[in-house]
Amino acid sequence: MTVSRNSNTDVLIVGAGPTGLTMACELARHGVTPRIIDKSPTPSVHSKAFGIHARTLELFETMGIVETTLAQGNICNGFDMYNRGKPLAHVIFDTLESRYPYFLILAQSDTEKILNAHMESFGIRVEREKELVGIERTDPGITARLKLKDGSEELIDCSYIAGCDGAHSTSRHLLGLEFKGAPYPNYWLLADCDLDWKYPLHHLSVFIHPSGVTAFFPLYSDRGRLMFELPDATIDMEMAEPTIEDVRRHMNEREIDYKSVGSPNWLAYFKLHHRIVDRYGDG
């Protein structure tokens, strides 16, 4: 196996999602040039985590990317709750003590594009298809062992490793950090789709029904994400691939009034977890 030793870097960032990209941007803004790696060959195209809160927008202003973010996102300025499809509660976010008194909806894939472009303005590029496979403590720093696309390995001497590699973090596993918690007992159904209904398309909405809770998040124009709690679908069950007919069936059962729902670009069953790492630093 071919092993090459690269020149030192102060900080190696593992993971090029929103956290890793933001870390790279902020380090560069403060005069530190990191390296950032990701084992995936390409960025994700899914909307994933799409909610940007007021405080994050304030930080984006400091970074210099808030105007670009606002121009691409969907401002969500209210929250509605329904019981069997009938209005139950209504909240407007105008009283939030922020220059951005709302919740911005923007697909994670688009947020990553904005952050990546900002990072590249500092001359930093994501090094893809490089996977962290080992961490060795040295004097005075750390040696990271990376697996490359062709099967060879690269050794990087650094002062810090920033593990930004998500719920299945290799960094966390290599350091032996605990990820305490557990999954909730049932599945949810996610559907990103076009939607025509009577409820506000610029508000977060929650529908309460004996069959389960349903949440709606507005993405773009008449497109949004529906999330259906499935109390009877326990996480030990085998689930077939969901269809748009499953979405319509749940909406009908839960008395959610709509004209049409279709053109899904993401349908999935998923589990929710409540977990937290036991500590955020090591060494």
Phi and psi restraints in degrees (value plus and minus 20) as a CYANA .aco file:
   2 THR   PHI    -102.6   -62.6
   2 THR   PSI     109.1   149.1
   3 VAL   PHI    -144.5  -104.5
   3 VAL   PSI     106.9   146.9
   4 SER   PHI    -138.6   -98.6
   4 SER   PSI     125.1   165.1
   5 ARG   PHI    -125.6   -85.6
   5 ARG   PSI     103.8   143.8
   6 ASN   PHI    -112.6   -72.6
   6 ASN   PSI     146.2   186.2
   7 SER   PHI     -83.4   -43.4
   7 SER   PSI     138.8   178.8
   8 ASN   PHI     -86.2   -46.2
   8 ASN   PSI     136.3   176.3
   9 THR   PHI    -159.0  -119.0
   9 THR   PSI     125.7   165.7
  10 ASP   PHI     -84.9   -44.9
  10 ASP   PSI     -66.6   -26.6
  11 VAL   PHI    -152.9  -112.9
  11 VAL   PSI     107.8   147.8
  12 LEU   PHI    -125.5   -85.5
  12 LEU   PSI     100.4   140.4
  13 ILE   PHI    -119.1   -79.1
  13 ILE   PSI     106.4   146.4
  14 VAL   PHI    -126.4   -86.4
  14 VAL   PSI      91.7   131.7
  15 GLY   PHI      90.7   130.7
  15 GLY   PSI     103.1   143.1
  16 ALA   PHI    -132.7   -92.7
  16 ALA   PSI      21.1    61.1
  17 GLY   PHI    -106.0   -66.0
  17 GLY   PSI    -186.1  -146.1
  18 PRO   PHI     -77.5   -37.5
  18 PRO   PSI     -58.4   -18.4
  19 THR   PHI     -87.3   -47.3
  19 THR   PSI     -68.6   -28.6
  20 GLY   PHI     -84.7   -44.7
  20 GLY   PSI     -61.7   -21.7
  21 LEU   PHI     -84.9   -44.9
  21 LEU   PSI     -61.9   -21.9
  22 THR   PHI     -83.7   -43.7
  22 THR   PSI     -62.2   -22.2
  23 MET   PHI     -77.2   -37.2
  23 MET   PSI     -65.8   -25.8
  24 ALA   PHI     -83.2   -43.2
  24 ALA   PSI     -64.1   -24.1
  25 CYS   PHI     -81.1   -41.1
  25 CYS   PSI     -65.3   -25.3
  26 GLU   PHI     -92.6   -52.6
  26 GLU   PSI     -56.5   -16.5
  27 LEU   PHI     -81.8   -41.8
  27 LEU   PSI     -64.9   -24.9
  28 ALA   PHI     -83.3   -43.3
  28 ALA   PSI     -59.6   -19.6
  29 ARG   PHI     -83.1   -43.1
  29 ARG   PSI     -47.8    -7.8
  30 HIS   PHI    -121.0   -81.0
  30 HIS   PSI      -3.0    37.0
  31 GLY   PHI      71.3   111.3
  31 GLY   PSI     -10.7    29.3
  32 VAL   PHI    -130.4   -90.4
  32 VAL   PSI     105.9   145.9
  33 THR   PHI    -119.8   -79.8
  33 THR   PSI      86.9   126.9
  34 PRO   PHI    -109.9   -69.9
  34 PRO   PSI     152.5   192.5
  35 ARG   PHI    -128.0   -88.0
  35 ARG   PSI     124.9   164.9
  36 ILE   PHI    -151.0  -111.0
  36 ILE   PSI     107.7   147.7
  37 ILE   PHI    -141.7  -101.7
  37 ILE   PSI     137.7   177.7
  38 ASP   PHI    -171.9  -131.9
  38 ASP   PSI     116.9   156.9
  39 LYS   PHI     -96.6   -56.6
  39 LYS   PSI     -38.3     1.7
  40 SER   PHI     -95.3   -55.3
  40 SER   PSI     121.4   161.4
  41 PRO   PHI     -91.3   -51.3
  41 PRO   PSI     -44.5    -4.5
  42 THR   PHI    -161.5  -121.5
  42 THR   PSI     139.6   179.6
  43 PRO   PHI     -86.2   -46.2
  43 PRO   PSI     137.0   177.0
  44 SER   PHI     -89.3   -49.3
  44 SER   PSI     128.1   168.1
  45 VAL   PHI    -124.9   -84.9
  45 VAL   PSI     -21.1    18.9
  46 HIS   PHI    -107.4   -67.4
  46 HIS   PSI     136.5   176.5
  47 SER   PHI     -90.7   -50.7
  47 SER   PSI     -53.2   -13.2
  48 LYS   PHI      24.7    64.7
  48 LYS   PSI    -147.1  -107.1
  49 ALA   PHI    -100.4   -60.4
  49 ALA   PSI      92.7   132.7
  50 PHE   PHI    -136.3   -96.3
  50 PHE   PSI     -19.2    20.8
  51 GLY   PHI    -114.9   -74.9
  51 GLY   PSI     106.7   146.7
  52 ILE   PHI    -137.4   -97.4
  52 ILE   PSI      97.3   137.3
  53 HIS   PHI    -104.3   -64.3
  53 HIS   PSI     148.5   188.5
  54 ALA   PHI     -76.6   -36.6
  54 ALA   PSI     -64.7   -24.7
  55 ARG   PHI     -84.4   -44.4
  55 ARG   PSI     -57.2   -17.2
  56 THR   PHI     -84.3   -44.3
  56 THR   PSI     -59.4   -19.4
  57 LEU   PHI     -83.4   -43.4
  57 LEU   PSI     -56.6   -16.6
  58 GLU   PHI     -83.0   -43.0
  58 GLU   PSI     -60.4   -20.4
  59 LEU   PHI     -86.7   -46.7
  59 LEU   PSI     -58.2   -18.2
  60 PHE   PHI     -83.0   -43.0
  60 PHE   PSI     -53.1   -13.1
  61 GLU   PHI     -83.1   -43.1
  61 GLU   PSI     -64.7   -24.7
  62 THR   PHI     -80.8   -40.8
  62 THR   PSI     -57.2   -17.2
  63 MET   PHI     -94.7   -54.7
  63 MET   PSI     -42.3    -2.3
  64 GLY   PHI      74.5   114.5
  64 GLY   PSI      -0.2    39.8
  65 ILE   PHI    -143.2  -103.2
  65 ILE   PSI     -10.2    29.8
  66 VAL   PHI     -88.6   -48.6
  66 VAL   PSI     -58.1   -18.1
  67 GLU   PHI     -84.7   -44.7
  67 GLU   PSI     -61.9   -21.9
  68 THR   PHI     -82.5   -42.5
  68 THR   PSI     -61.8   -21.8
  69 THR   PHI     -84.3   -44.3
  69 THR   PSI     -66.2   -26.2
  70 LEU   PHI     -83.3   -43.3
  70 LEU   PSI     -57.7   -17.7
  71 ALA   PHI     -84.8   -44.8
  71 ALA   PSI     -48.6    -8.6
  72 GLN   PHI    -116.6   -76.6
  72 GLN   PSI     -38.3     1.7
  73 GLY   PHI    -112.2   -72.2
  73 GLY   PSI     156.2   196.2
  74 ASN   PHI    -135.3   -95.3
  74 ASN   PSI      94.6   134.6
  75 ILE   PHI     -94.3   -54.3
  75 ILE   PSI     105.2   145.2
  76 CYS   PHI    -134.3   -94.3
  76 CYS   PSI      90.7   130.7
  77 ASN   PHI    -132.1   -92.1
  77 ASN   PSI      -4.1    35.9
  78 GLY   PHI    -177.1  -137.1
  78 GLY   PSI     146.2   186.2
  79 PHE   PHI    -155.9  -115.9
  79 PHE   PSI     109.1   149.1
  80 ASP   PHI    -143.1  -103.1
  80 ASP   PSI     123.7   163.7
  81 MET   PHI    -145.3  -105.3
  81 MET   PSI     117.8   157.8
  82 TYR   PHI    -147.5  -107.5
  82 TYR   PSI     127.8   167.8
  83 ASN   PHI    -137.5   -97.5
  83 ASN   PSI      94.0   134.0
  84 ARG   PHI      33.0    73.0
  84 ARG   PSI      19.3    59.3
  85 GLY   PHI      63.6   103.6
  85 GLY   PSI     -23.3    16.7
  86 LYS   PHI    -122.2   -82.2
  86 LYS   PSI     122.1   162.1
  87 PRO   PHI     -77.1   -37.1
  87 PRO   PSI     116.4   156.4
  88 LEU   PHI    -144.8  -104.8
  88 LEU   PSI     -61.4   -21.4
  89 ALA   PHI    -173.2  -133.2
  89 ALA   PSI     133.6   173.6
  90 HIS   PHI    -165.7  -125.7
  90 HIS   PSI     108.0   148.0
  91 VAL   PHI    -151.1  -111.1
  91 VAL   PSI     115.0   155.0
  92 ILE   PHI    -127.7   -87.7
  92 ILE   PSI     121.9   161.9
  93 PHE   PHI    -109.3   -69.3
  93 PHE   PSI     -12.5    27.5
  94 ASP   PHI     -79.1   -39.1
  94 ASP   PSI     -44.9    -4.9
  95 THR   PHI    -107.0   -67.0
  95 THR   PSI     -18.6    21.4
  96 LEU   PHI     -79.6   -39.6
  96 LEU   PSI     114.8   154.8
  97 GLU   PHI    -103.0   -63.0
  97 GLU   PSI      56.8    96.8
  98 SER   PHI    -178.0  -138.0
  98 SER   PSI     136.4   176.4
  99 ARG   PHI     -89.7   -49.7
  99 ARG   PSI     -32.4     7.6
 100 TYR   PHI    -146.6  -106.6
 100 TYR   PSI      54.3    94.3
 101 PRO   PHI    -101.4   -61.4
 101 PRO   PSI      43.0    83.0
 102 TYR   PHI    -185.5  -145.5
 102 TYR   PSI     158.1   198.1
 103 PHE   PHI    -132.5   -92.5
 103 PHE   PSI     100.8   140.8
 104 LEU   PHI    -114.5   -74.5
 104 LEU   PSI     108.0   148.0
 105 ILE   PHI    -119.3   -79.3
 105 ILE   PSI     100.8   140.8
 106 LEU   PHI    -171.0  -131.0
 106 LEU   PSI     107.1   147.1
 107 ALA   PHI     -74.1   -34.1
 107 ALA   PSI     119.3   159.3
 108 GLN   PHI     -76.5   -36.5
 108 GLN   PSI     -56.5   -16.5
 109 SER   PHI     -80.3   -40.3
 109 SER   PSI     -56.4   -16.4
 110 ASP   PHI     -95.7   -55.7
 110 ASP   PSI     -58.3   -18.3
 111 THR   PHI     -80.5   -40.5
 111 THR   PSI     -61.1   -21.1
 112 GLU   PHI     -83.5   -43.5
 112 GLU   PSI     -57.3   -17.3
 113 LYS   PHI     -82.8   -42.8
 113 LYS   PSI     -61.5   -21.5
 114 ILE   PHI     -84.9   -44.9
 114 ILE   PSI     -67.2   -27.2
 115 LEU   PHI     -84.5   -44.5
 115 LEU   PSI     -59.7   -19.7
 116 ASN   PHI     -84.3   -44.3
 116 ASN   PSI     -62.3   -22.3
 117 ALA   PHI     -82.9   -42.9
 117 ALA   PSI     -60.5   -20.5
 118 HIS   PHI     -85.2   -45.2
 118 HIS   PSI     -62.5   -22.5
 119 MET   PHI     -82.1   -42.1
 119 MET   PSI     -62.8   -22.8
 120 GLU   PHI     -86.1   -46.1
 120 GLU   PSI     -42.9    -2.9
 121 SER   PHI     -85.8   -45.8
 121 SER   PSI     -38.8     1.2
 122 PHE   PHI    -112.3   -72.3
 122 PHE   PSI     -16.5    23.5
 123 GLY   PHI      63.2   103.2
 123 GLY   PSI      -0.5    39.5
 124 ILE   PHI    -126.9   -86.9
 124 ILE   PSI     116.2   156.2
 125 ARG   PHI    -144.0  -104.0
 125 ARG   PSI     125.6   165.6
 126 VAL   PHI     -90.8   -50.8
 126 VAL   PSI     110.2   150.2
 127 GLU   PHI    -115.5   -75.5
 127 GLU   PSI      83.0   123.0
 128 ARG   PHI    -110.5   -70.5
 128 ARG   PSI     141.7   181.7
 129 GLU   PHI      37.7    77.7
 129 GLU   PSI      18.0    58.0
 130 LYS   PHI    -144.1  -104.1
 130 LYS   PSI     102.2   142.2
 131 GLU   PHI    -137.2   -97.2
 131 GLU   PSI     108.8   148.8
 132 LEU   PHI     -89.3   -49.3
 132 LEU   PSI     105.1   145.1
 133 VAL   PHI    -145.8  -105.8
 133 VAL   PSI     -27.5    12.5
 134 GLY   PHI    -181.4  -141.4
 134 GLY   PSI     128.6   168.6
 135 ILE   PHI    -152.3  -112.3
 135 ILE   PSI     105.9   145.9
 136 GLU   PHI    -144.5  -104.5
 136 GLU   PSI     107.7   147.7
 137 ARG   PHI     -96.8   -56.8
 137 ARG   PSI     109.9   149.9
 138 THR   PHI    -148.1  -108.1
 138 THR   PSI     157.7   197.7
 139 ASP   PHI    -131.9   -91.9
 139 ASP   PSI      92.6   132.6
 140 PRO   PHI    -127.6   -87.6
 140 PRO   PSI      -8.4    31.6
 141 GLY   PHI    -153.6  -113.6
 141 GLY   PSI    -150.0  -110.0
 142 ILE   PHI    -158.1  -118.1
 142 ILE   PSI     125.2   165.2
 143 THR   PHI    -133.4   -93.4
 143 THR   PSI     102.7   142.7
 144 ALA   PHI    -119.9   -79.9
 144 ALA   PSI     115.6   155.6
 145 ARG   PHI    -126.9   -86.9
 145 ARG   PSI     102.3   142.3
 146 LEU   PHI    -131.8   -91.8
 146 LEU   PSI     121.4   161.4
 147 LYS   PHI    -118.7   -78.7
 147 LYS   PSI     108.9   148.9
 148 LEU   PHI    -119.6   -79.6
 148 LEU   PSI     150.9   190.9
 149 LYS   PHI     -77.4   -37.4
 149 LYS   PSI     -58.0   -18.0
 150 ASP   PHI    -106.2   -66.2
 150 ASP   PSI     -13.5    26.5
 151 GLY   PHI      72.8   112.8
 151 GLY   PSI     -30.7     9.3
 152 SER   PHI     -96.7   -56.7
 152 SER   PSI     152.0   192.0
 153 GLU   PHI    -144.0  -104.0
 153 GLU   PSI     133.3   173.3
 154 GLU   PHI    -148.5  -108.5
 154 GLU   PSI     116.2   156.2
 155 LEU   PHI    -126.7   -86.7
 155 LEU   PSI     111.1   151.1
 156 ILE   PHI    -144.8  -104.8
 156 ILE   PSI     103.6   143.6
 157 ASP   PHI    -108.0   -68.0
 157 ASP   PSI     109.2   149.2
 158 CYS   PHI    -167.6  -127.6
 158 CYS   PSI     145.5   185.5
 159 SER   PHI    -108.0   -68.0
 159 SER   PSI     -53.7   -13.7
 160 TYR   PHI    -160.5  -120.5
 160 TYR   PSI     126.7   166.7
 161 ILE   PHI    -136.4   -96.4
 161 ILE   PSI     105.8   145.8
 162 ALA   PHI    -122.8   -82.8
 162 ALA   PSI      88.5   128.5
 163 GLY   PHI    -102.1   -62.1
 163 GLY   PSI      82.9   122.9
 164 CYS   PHI    -140.4  -100.4
 164 CYS   PSI      16.7    56.7
 165 ASP   PHI    -126.4   -86.4
 165 ASP   PSI       7.7    47.7
 166 GLY   PHI      59.8    99.8
 166 GLY   PSI    -186.2  -146.2
 167 ALA   PHI     -84.6   -44.6
 167 ALA   PSI     -47.7    -7.7
 168 HIS   PHI    -126.3   -86.3
 168 HIS   PSI      19.1    59.1
 169 SER   PHI     -73.8   -33.8
 169 SER   PSI     100.0   140.0
 170 THR   PHI     -86.5   -46.5
 170 THR   PSI     -58.9   -18.9
 171 SER   PHI     -76.7   -36.7
 171 SER   PSI     -65.5   -25.5
 172 ARG   PHI     -84.4   -44.4
 172 ARG   PSI     -63.3   -23.3
 173 HIS   PHI     -84.3   -44.3
 173 HIS   PSI     -63.3   -23.3
 174 LEU   PHI     -84.7   -44.7
 174 LEU   PSI     -51.4   -11.4
 175 LEU   PHI    -107.7   -67.7
 175 LEU   PSI     -25.7    14.3
 176 GLY   PHI      50.8    90.8
 176 GLY   PSI       7.9    47.9
 177 LEU   PHI    -101.7   -61.7
 177 LEU   PSI     119.0   159.0
 178 GLU   PHI    -100.3   -60.3
 178 GLU   PSI     127.3   167.3
 179 PHE   PHI    -139.3   -99.3
 179 PHE   PSI      56.6    96.6
 180 LYS   PHI     -91.1   -51.1
 180 LYS   PSI     121.3   161.3
 181 GLY   PHI     118.6   158.6
 181 GLY   PSI    -183.1  -143.1
 182 ALA   PHI    -181.5  -141.5
 182 ALA   PSI     142.8   182.8
 183 PRO   PHI     -97.9   -57.9
 183 PRO   PSI     133.5   173.5
 184 TYR   PHI     -90.2   -50.2
 184 TYR   PSI     140.1   180.1
 185 PRO   PHI     -96.9   -56.9
 185 PRO   PSI     -30.6     9.4
 186 ASN   PHI    -152.0  -112.0
 186 ASN   PSI     140.9   180.9
 187 TYR   PHI     -98.2   -58.2
 187 TYR   PSI     140.0   180.0
 188 TRP   PHI    -142.5  -102.5
 188 TRP   PSI     136.7   176.7
 189 LEU   PHI    -132.0   -92.0
 189 LEU   PSI     108.7   148.7
 190 LEU   PHI    -130.3   -90.3
 190 LEU   PSI     117.3   157.3
 191 ALA   PHI    -163.2  -123.2
 191 ALA   PSI      94.8   134.8
 192 ASP   PHI    -115.5   -75.5
 192 ASP   PSI      95.5   135.5
 193 CYS   PHI    -177.4  -137.4
 193 CYS   PSI     148.3   188.3
 194 ASP   PHI     -96.4   -56.4
 194 ASP   PSI     125.6   165.6
 195 LEU   PHI    -166.5  -126.5
 195 LEU   PSI     111.4   151.4
 196 ASP   PHI    -144.4  -104.4
 196 ASP   PSI      91.2   131.2
 197 TRP   PHI    -171.8  -131.8
 197 TRP   PSI    -199.6  -159.6
 198 LYS   PHI    -108.3   -68.3
 198 LYS   PSI     -29.8    10.2
 199 TYR   PHI    -105.4   -65.4
 199 TYR   PSI     135.7   175.7
 200 PRO   PHI     -79.2   -39.2
 200 PRO   PSI     113.2   153.2
 201 LEU   PHI    -109.5   -69.5
 201 LEU   PSI     -22.0    18.0
 202 HIS   PHI    -133.5   -93.5
 202 HIS   PSI      -5.7    34.3
 203 HIS   PHI    -139.1   -99.1
 203 HIS   PSI     131.5   171.5
 204 LEU   PHI     -91.6   -51.6
 204 LEU   PSI     120.6   160.6
 205 SER   PHI    -155.0  -115.0
 205 SER   PSI     120.4   160.4
 206 VAL   PHI    -147.1  -107.1
 206 VAL   PSI     110.0   150.0
 207 PHE   PHI    -133.0   -93.0
 207 PHE   PSI      99.4   139.4
 208 ILE   PHI    -115.3   -75.3
 208 ILE   PSI     113.8   153.8
 209 HIS   PHI    -177.0  -137.0
 209 HIS   PSI     129.0   169.0
 210 PRO   PHI     -76.0   -36.0
 210 PRO   PSI     -45.8    -5.8
 211 SER   PHI     -96.9   -56.9
 211 SER   PSI     -32.7     7.3
 212 GLY   PHI     119.0   159.0
 212 GLY   PSI     143.8   183.8
 213 VAL   PHI    -104.3   -64.3
 213 VAL   PSI     122.4   162.4
 214 THR   PHI    -144.5  -104.5
 214 THR   PSI     115.3   155.3
 215 ALA   PHI    -139.5   -99.5
 215 ALA   PSI     125.2   165.2
 216 PHE   PHI    -145.3  -105.3
 216 PHE   PSI     113.8   153.8
 217 PHE   PHI    -146.2  -106.2
 217 PHE   PSI     100.9   140.9
 218 PRO   PHI     -94.2   -54.2
 218 PRO   PSI     105.9   145.9
 219 LEU   PHI    -113.9   -73.9
 219 LEU   PSI     -95.2   -55.2
 220 TYR   PHI    -158.6  -118.6
 220 TYR   PSI     108.6   148.6
 221 SER   PHI      30.3    70.3
 221 SER   PSI    -133.0   -93.0
 222 ASP   PHI    -121.7   -81.7
 222 ASP   PSI       7.1    47.1
 223 ARG   PHI    -137.8   -97.8
 223 ARG   PSI     119.2   159.2
 224 GLY   PHI    -175.1  -135.1
 224 GLY   PSI     158.9   198.9
 225 ARG   PHI    -130.6   -90.6
 225 ARG   PSI     109.1   149.1
 226 LEU   PHI    -126.1   -86.1
 226 LEU   PSI     116.8   156.8
 227 MET   PHI    -149.6  -109.6
 227 MET   PSI      99.9   139.9
 228 PHE   PHI    -128.5   -88.5
 228 PHE   PSI     101.2   141.2
 229 GLU   PHI     -90.4   -50.4
 229 GLU   PSI     115.2   155.2
 230 LEU   PHI    -139.8   -99.8
 230 LEU   PSI      62.0   102.0
 231 PRO   PHI     -78.7   -38.7
 231 PRO   PSI     -48.6    -8.6
 232 ASP   PHI    -110.8   -70.8
 232 ASP   PSI     -24.4    15.6
 233 ALA   PHI    -121.3   -81.3
 233 ALA   PSI      69.3   109.3
 234 THR   PHI     -94.3   -54.3
 234 THR   PSI     134.8   174.8
 235 ILE   PHI     -90.3   -50.3
 235 ILE   PSI     -27.3    12.7
 236 ASP   PHI    -110.7   -70.7
 236 ASP   PSI     -18.4    21.6
 237 MET   PHI    -105.1   -65.1
 237 MET   PSI     131.4   171.4
 238 GLU   PHI    -105.6   -65.6
 238 GLU   PSI     106.2   146.2
 239 MET   PHI    -132.4   -92.4
 239 MET   PSI     109.7   149.7
 240 ALA   PHI     -92.5   -52.5
 240 ALA   PSI     144.6   184.6
 241 GLU   PHI     -83.0   -43.0
 241 GLU   PSI     111.9   151.9
 242 PRO   PHI     -91.8   -51.8
 242 PRO   PSI     137.4   177.4
 243 THR   PHI    -147.5  -107.5
 243 THR   PSI     147.7   187.7
 244 ILE   PHI     -85.8   -45.8
 244 ILE   PSI     -45.1    -5.1
 245 GLU   PHI     -86.9   -46.9
 245 GLU   PSI     -53.3   -13.3
 246 ASP   PHI     -82.7   -42.7
 246 ASP   PSI     -60.6   -20.6
 247 VAL   PHI     -82.2   -42.2
 247 VAL   PSI     -67.9   -27.9
 248 ARG   PHI     -82.9   -42.9
 248 ARG   PSI     -59.5   -19.5
 249 ARG   PHI     -81.9   -41.9
 249 ARG   PSI     -64.5   -24.5
 250 HIS   PHI     -85.4   -45.4
 250 HIS   PSI     -58.7   -18.7
 251 MET   PHI     -85.0   -45.0
 251 MET   PSI     -60.5   -20.5
 252 ASN   PHI     -85.8   -45.8
 252 ASN   PSI     -65.0   -25.0
 253 GLU   PHI     -81.5   -41.5
 253 GLU   PSI     -53.0   -13.0
 254 ARG   PHI    -116.8   -76.8
 254 ARG   PSI      -7.9    32.1
 255 GLU   PHI      39.2    79.2
 255 GLU   PSI      17.5    57.5
 256 ILE   PHI    -112.8   -72.8
 256 ILE   PSI      95.8   135.8
 257 ASP   PHI     -98.6   -58.6
 257 ASP   PSI     101.2   141.2
 258 TYR   PHI    -167.5  -127.5
 258 TYR   PSI     136.7   176.7
 259 LYS   PHI    -113.1   -73.1
 259 LYS   PSI     -65.3   -25.3
 260 SER   PHI    -174.3  -134.3
 260 SER   PSI     130.9   170.9
 261 VAL   PHI    -165.5  -125.5
 261 VAL   PSI     110.1   150.1
 262 GLY   PHI    -192.3  -152.3
 262 GLY   PSI    -186.1  -146.1
 263 SER   PHI      28.5    68.5
 263 SER   PSI      32.1    72.1
 264 PRO   PHI     -91.7   -51.7
 264 PRO   PSI     118.7   158.7
 265 ASN   PHI    -132.1   -92.1
 265 ASN   PSI     -20.8    19.2
 266 TRP   PHI    -177.6  -137.6
 266 TRP   PSI      97.2   137.2
 267 LEU   PHI    -146.8  -106.8
 267 LEU   PSI     110.0   150.0
 268 ALA   PHI    -181.1  -141.1
 268 ALA   PSI     125.4   165.4
 269 TYR   PHI    -109.4   -69.4
 269 TYR   PSI     121.7   161.7
 270 PHE   PHI    -168.3  -128.3
 270 PHE   PSI     143.6   183.6
 271 LYS   PHI    -131.8   -91.8
 271 LYS   PSI     125.4   165.4
 272 LEU   PHI    -119.9   -79.9
 272 LEU   PSI     122.6   162.6
 273 HIS   PHI    -142.9  -102.9
 273 HIS   PSI     132.3   172.3
 274 HIS   PHI    -138.1   -98.1
 274 HIS   PSI      86.1   126.1
 275 ARG   PHI    -165.3  -125.3
 275 ARG   PSI     134.6   174.6
 276 ILE   PHI    -172.0  -132.0
 276 ILE   PSI     120.6   160.6
 277 VAL   PHI     -89.2   -49.2
 277 VAL   PSI     128.6   168.6
 278 ASP   PHI     -92.8   -52.8
 278 ASP   PSI     -43.1    -3.1
 279 ARG   PHI    -178.6  -138.6
 279 ARG   PSI     135.9   175.9
 280 TYR   PHI    -123.3   -83.3
 280 TYR   PSI     -18.8    21.2
 281 GLY   PHI    -164.8  -124.8
 281 GLY   PSI     136.2   176.2
 282 ASP   PHI    -167.5  -127.5
 282 ASP   PSI     103.3   143.3
